[in-house]
Amino acid sequence: MPEKRDNDEMVLKETSPVYAVATDGDIDLSLLKDSLAKTPWERMQANDDALNFAGSLRAAMEKRNAKPK
């Protein structure tokens, strides 16, 4: 992270990534690591799959809640 000095010079400090520090709590680090192991294209494809699945769930709910004519 940048650190500001008196003469307005920015210096980068060597720090460990946040996901390496957060070991407990409500964060599932395995999901983050799995996602970062994928290429950007693979992540976009997974997002498309999730959107298509959500759309099919939405359509099924609308069909279930439709009133007969």
VEXKERO-266040 format. One record per atom (N, C-alpha, C): residue number from 0; residue in one letter; chain; x negated, y negated, z. Coordinates in Angstrom, 3 decimals. Example, Ala and Ser with C-alpha at 12.3 -4.5 7.8 and 13.67 -1.06 7.14 Angstrom:
<pts>
fike; vofi; kegu; X; Y; Z
0; a; A; -13.190; 5.690; 7.800;
0; a; A; -12.300; 4.500; 7.800;
0; a; A; -13.200; 3.300; 7.800;
1; s; A; -12.850; 2.250; 7.080;
1; s; A; -13.670; 1.060; 7.140;
1; s; A; -12.900; -0.030; 7.870;
</pts>
This chain:
<pts>
fike; vofi; kegu; X; Y; Z
0; m; A; -0.843; 1.174; 0.000;
0; m; A; 0.000; 0.000; 0.000;
0; m; A; -0.887; -1.236; 0.000;
1; p; A; -0.446; -2.280; -0.695;
1; p; A; -1.253; -3.489; -0.705;
1; p; A; -1.294; -4.117; 0.684;
2; e; A; -2.434; -4.656; 1.004;
2; e; A; -2.609; -5.344; 2.277;
2; e; A; -3.101; -6.752; 1.974;
3; k; A; -2.464; -7.765; 2.561;
3; k; A; -2.829; -9.135; 2.271;
3; k; A; -3.911; -9.605; 3.239;
4; r; A; -4.932; -10.236; 2.700;
4; r; A; -6.005; -10.781; 3.518;
4; r; A; -5.861; -12.292; 3.586;
5; d; A; -6.702; -12.923; 4.389;
5; d; A; -6.637; -14.371; 4.582;
5; d; A; -6.853; -15.159; 3.293;
6; n; A; -7.715; -14.675; 2.422;
6; n; A; -8.021; -15.418; 1.200;
6; n; A; -7.113; -15.018; 0.039;
7; d; A; -5.928; -14.495; 0.331;
7; d; A; -4.926; -14.092; -0.657;
7; d; A; -5.415; -13.016; -1.626;
8; e; A; -6.407; -12.250; -1.239;
8; e; A; -6.900; -11.144; -2.051;
8; e; A; -6.136; -9.882; -1.660;
9; m; A; -5.649; -9.145; -2.645;
9; m; A; -4.899; -7.926; -2.382;
9; m; A; -5.858; -6.739; -2.379;
10; v; A; -5.721; -5.886; -1.360;
10; v; A; -6.559; -4.706; -1.234;
10; v; A; -5.644; -3.501; -1.078;
11; l; A; -5.950; -2.416; -1.782;
11; l; A; -5.160; -1.197; -1.669;
11; l; A; -5.728; -0.328; -0.556;
12; k; A; -4.839; 0.133; 0.323;
12; k; A; -5.253; 1.052; 1.376;
12; k; A; -4.980; 2.467; 0.909;
13; e; A; -5.828; 3.378; 1.280;
13; e; A; -5.633; 4.795; 0.955;
13; e; A; -4.634; 5.377; 1.954;
14; t; A; -3.485; 5.817; 1.459;
14; t; A; -2.472; 6.405; 2.337;
14; t; A; -1.989; 7.707; 1.729;
15; s; A; -1.429; 8.533; 2.558;
15; s; A; -0.864; 9.778; 2.060;
15; s; A; 0.558; 9.502; 1.572;
16; p; A; 1.051; 10.278; 0.608;
16; p; A; 2.422; 10.082; 0.120;
16; p; A; 3.434; 10.314; 1.237;
17; v; A; 4.562; 9.648; 1.117;
17; v; A; 5.607; 9.732; 2.138;
17; v; A; 6.093; 11.162; 2.295;
18; y; A; 6.252; 11.889; 1.192;
18; y; A; 6.787; 13.242; 1.309;
18; y; A; 5.831; 14.180; 2.029;
19; a; A; 4.545; 13.860; 2.066;
19; a; A; 3.612; 14.691; 2.805;
19; a; A; 3.693; 14.398; 4.306;
20; v; A; 4.113; 13.190; 4.657;
20; v; A; 4.212; 12.789; 6.057;
20; v; A; 5.521; 13.272; 6.677;
21; a; A; 6.605; 13.185; 5.919;
21; a; A; 7.923; 13.566; 6.443;
21; a; A; 8.044; 15.078; 6.432;
22; t; A; 7.840; 15.700; 7.562;
22; t; A; 7.887; 17.157; 7.620;
22; t; A; 9.137; 17.683; 8.296;
23; d; A; 9.815; 16.860; 9.048;
23; d; A; 11.038; 17.323; 9.694;
23; d; A; 12.126; 16.274; 9.489;
24; g; A; 13.324; 16.595; 9.918;
24; g; A; 14.433; 15.684; 9.718;
24; g; A; 15.377; 16.221; 8.668;
25; d; A; 16.076; 15.331; 8.013;
25; d; A; 17.106; 15.715; 7.056;
25; d; A; 16.603; 15.749; 5.617;
26; i; A; 15.320; 15.655; 5.402;
26; i; A; 14.775; 15.636; 4.045;
26; i; A; 14.326; 17.042; 3.665;
27; d; A; 14.849; 17.545; 2.545;
27; d; A; 14.422; 18.855; 2.048;
27; d; A; 13.283; 18.623; 1.063;
28; l; A; 12.062; 18.771; 1.532;
28; l; A; 10.896; 18.482; 0.713;
28; l; A; 10.715; 19.466; -0.425;
29; s; A; 11.250; 20.683; -0.291;
29; s; A; 11.091; 21.664; -1.359;
29; s; A; 11.820; 21.209; -2.623;
30; l; A; 12.956; 20.542; -2.464;
30; l; A; 13.678; 20.037; -3.636;
30; l; A; 12.878; 18.942; -4.339;
31; l; A; 12.265; 18.088; -3.566;
31; l; A; 11.442; 17.028; -4.141;
31; l; A; 10.245; 17.614; -4.875;
32; k; A; 9.576; 18.575; -4.263;
32; k; A; 8.412; 19.194; -4.889;
32; k; A; 8.806; 19.935; -6.163;
33; d; A; 9.949; 20.631; -6.143;
33; d; A; 10.421; 21.331; -7.342;
33; d; A; 10.725; 20.345; -8.461;
34; s; A; 11.335; 19.235; -8.111;
34; s; A; 11.669; 18.232; -9.119;
34; s; A; 10.416; 17.611; -9.713;
35; l; A; 9.439; 17.308; -8.881;
35; l; A; 8.205; 16.698; -9.377;
35; l; A; 7.359; 17.674; -10.193;
36; a; A; 7.596; 18.966; -10.025;
36; a; A; 6.862; 19.958; -10.808;
36; a; A; 7.389; 20.032; -12.237;
37; k; A; 8.590; 19.514; -12.476;
37; k; A; 9.186; 19.550; -13.816;
37; k; A; 8.714; 18.345; -14.632;
38; t; A; 8.791; 18.511; -15.944;
38; t; A; 8.483; 17.395; -16.830;
38; t; A; 9.674; 16.435; -16.828;
39; p; A; 9.467; 15.198; -17.244;
39; p; A; 10.607; 14.276; -17.332;
39; p; A; 11.733; 14.826; -18.215;
40; w; A; 11.367; 15.494; -19.305;
40; w; A; 12.374; 16.067; -20.194;
40; w; A; 13.193; 17.150; -19.476;
41; e; A; 12.536; 17.990; -18.699;
41; e; A; 13.238; 19.031; -17.951;
41; e; A; 14.176; 18.414; -16.908;
42; r; A; 13.743; 17.325; -16.288;
42; r; A; 14.609; 16.650; -15.309;
42; r; A; 15.828; 16.033; -15.993;
43; m; A; 15.635; 15.487; -17.202;
43; m; A; 16.777; 14.927; -17.946;
43; m; A; 17.747; 16.032; -18.347;
44; q; A; 17.233; 17.179; -18.747;
44; q; A; 18.106; 18.305; -19.091;
44; q; A; 18.882; 18.797; -17.873;
45; a; A; 18.244; 18.856; -16.722;
45; a; A; 18.932; 19.269; -15.491;
45; a; A; 20.021; 18.262; -15.135;
46; n; A; 19.747; 16.984; -15.357;
46; n; A; 20.756; 15.956; -15.105;
46; n; A; 21.947; 16.131; -16.039;
47; d; A; 21.679; 16.399; -17.315;
47; d; A; 22.767; 16.644; -18.271;
47; d; A; 23.602; 17.851; -17.859;
48; d; A; 22.940; 18.911; -17.405;
48; d; A; 23.662; 20.101; -16.940;
48; d; A; 24.575; 19.761; -15.766;
49; a; A; 24.064; 18.967; -14.837;
49; a; A; 24.862; 18.580; -13.672;
49; a; A; 26.060; 17.720; -14.096;
50; l; A; 25.848; 16.806; -15.036;
50; l; A; 26.954; 15.970; -15.525;
50; l; A; 28.010; 16.804; -16.225;
51; n; A; 27.578; 17.779; -17.045;
51; n; A; 28.537; 18.654; -17.728;
51; n; A; 29.326; 19.493; -16.727;
52; f; A; 28.647; 19.983; -15.700;
52; f; A; 29.320; 20.771; -14.666;
52; f; A; 30.348; 19.908; -13.919;
53; a; A; 29.966; 18.677; -13.576;
53; a; A; 30.891; 17.772; -12.895;
53; a; A; 32.098; 17.469; -13.778;
54; g; A; 31.869; 17.311; -15.069;
54; g; A; 32.973; 17.069; -15.993;
54; g; A; 33.924; 18.248; -16.073;
55; s; A; 33.381; 19.462; -16.070;
55; s; A; 34.245; 20.642; -16.114;
55; s; A; 35.032; 20.784; -14.814;
56; l; A; 34.424; 20.458; -13.681;
56; l; A; 35.158; 20.476; -12.407;
56; l; A; 36.282; 19.445; -12.401;
57; r; A; 35.982; 18.252; -12.916;
57; r; A; 36.999; 17.196; -12.988;
57; r; A; 38.168; 17.625; -13.872;
58; a; A; 37.859; 18.234; -15.014;
58; a; A; 38.907; 18.690; -15.924;
58; a; A; 39.752; 19.787; -15.277;
59; a; A; 39.102; 20.689; -14.539;
59; a; A; 39.841; 21.764; -13.861;
59; a; A; 40.759; 21.199; -12.787;
60; m; A; 40.302; 20.184; -12.061;
60; m; A; 41.140; 19.558; -11.031;
60; m; A; 42.344; 18.852; -11.666;
61; e; A; 42.118; 18.165; -12.784;
61; e; A; 43.221; 17.490; -13.465;
61; e; A; 44.233; 18.509; -13.978;
62; k; A; 43.743; 19.622; -14.519;
62; k; A; 44.634; 20.674; -15.028;
62; k; A; 45.438; 21.287; -13.872;
63; r; A; 44.788; 21.512; -12.734;
63; r; A; 45.453; 22.104; -11.583;
63; r; A; 46.521; 21.171; -11.017;
64; n; A; 46.241; 19.881; -11.037;
64; n; A; 47.150; 18.891; -10.463;
64; n; A; 48.182; 18.358; -11.462;
65; a; A; 48.121; 18.824; -12.703;
65; a; A; 49.067; 18.348; -13.720;
65; a; A; 50.465; 18.846; -13.395;
66; k; A; 51.438; 17.985; -13.656;
66; k; A; 52.843; 18.358; -13.417;
66; k; A; 53.431; 18.939; -14.695;
67; p; A; 54.174; 20.042; -14.565;
67; p; A; 54.790; 20.632; -15.762;
67; p; A; 55.848; 19.698; -16.329;
68; k; A; 56.015; 19.734; -17.657;
68; k; A; 57.011; 18.867; -18.319;
68; k; A; 58.271; 19.613; -18.599;
</pts>
